[in-house]
Amino acid sequence: LIKSRLCTFSKKKNSKKNMKVKVEFSGGLELLFENSKELALQYDGKDEMNIRDLINDIRDNHLKERPELFVQGGNIRPGILVLINEADWELHETYDYTVVDKDTISFISTLHGG
């Protein structure tokens, strides 16, 4: 009797996911994004990213006009509130926050013409 041993090799799974992030604009900011109040972004091969990288991606790939009304000197313009999952980003380390799958990031302008 000959017994054979079956060897099973498990394929190494990629530990990275496809991260989905919801981005919302209000208070007039939607005008800078072709009247889009919301973006559903997907980042293939990532399961997290720094919020500064997210802001740069939004500026470089989704902002349609007047970038100076959204970002100044690499930072969000004063007068724009940023919420992370409905909480002020000041509670979440502002630019050091790590965005993860299913986060909702909201940008709300408090500056209005009169």
TIFISE-56147 format. One record per residue (C-alpha): x, y, z. Coordinates in steps of 0.05 Angstrom, whole numbers, padded with zeros to 5 digits, always signed. Layout:
<atoms>
XYZ/...
</atoms>
This chain:
<atoms>
+00000+00000+00000/+00027+00067-00019/-00001+00128+00013/+00007+00195-00020/+00009+00260+00014/-00030+00317-00016/+00003+00384-00010/-00042+00443-00011/-00013+00511-00025/-00054+00570-00004/-00048+00630-00048/-00024+00690-00011/-00082+00737-00009/-00070+00811-00020/-00082+00843+00047/-00103+00908+00015/-00175+00922+00000/-00213+00969-00044/-00227+01027+00002/-00291+01066-00010/-00299+01137+00017/-00359+01183+00013/-00343+01257+00005/-00397+01310+00015/-00397+01384-00004/-00445+01438+00021/-00451+01512+00037/-00434+01529-00035/-00373+01484-00044/-00413+01439-00090/-00408+01494-00142/-00334+01481-00148/-00349+01408-00164/-00399+01418-00220/-00457+01421-00171/-00440+01353-00142/-00460+01349-00070/-00428+01281-00062/-00371+01239-00090/-00366+01163-00081/-00292+01150-00086/-00258+01082-00091/-00184+01070-00081/-00164+01002-00108/-00109+00967-00070/-00114+01012-00009/-00146+01001+00058/-00126+01068+00088/-00097+01135+00068/-00078+01200+00102/-00132+01253+00097/-00082+01302+00066/-00074+01252+00008/-00149+01249+00001/-00154+01325-00001/-00099+01327-00054/-00135+01275-00096/-00200+01314-00091/-00165+01378-00112/-00126+01346-00169/-00179+01300-00198/-00248+01325-00179/-00245+01401-00168/-00270+01435-00231/-00258+01509-00217/-00227+01560-00170/-00182+01514-00128/-00163+01574-00084/-00233+01572-00055/-00221+01501-00030/-00147+01495-00015/-00095+01549+00002/-00021+01533+00010/-00036+01458+00014/-00087+01467+00070/-00162+01471+00071/-00182+01543+00065/-00203+01578+00129/-00278+01581+00135/-00289+01509+00111/-00311+01460+00165/-00287+01389+00156/-00326+01333+00187/-00303+01261+00193/-00362+01214+00202/-00404+01274+00226/-00353+01297+00278/-00307+01357+00274/-00240+01336+00247/-00207+01374+00305/-00228+01314+00346/-00194+01267+00297/-00123+01297+00291/-00141+01341+00230/-00088+01328+00176/-00059+01268+00212/-00125+01229+00209/-00122+01163+00172/-00182+01153+00126/-00208+01082+00125/-00260+01043+00086/-00332+01071+00091/-00311+01138+00122/-00353+01199+00104/-00315+01264+00098/-00356+01327+00093/-00333+01396+00072/-00379+01454+00091/-00365+01525+00072/-00385+01577+00124/-00367+01634+00076/-00426+01664+00039/-00432+01726-00003/-00479+01780+00017/
</atoms>
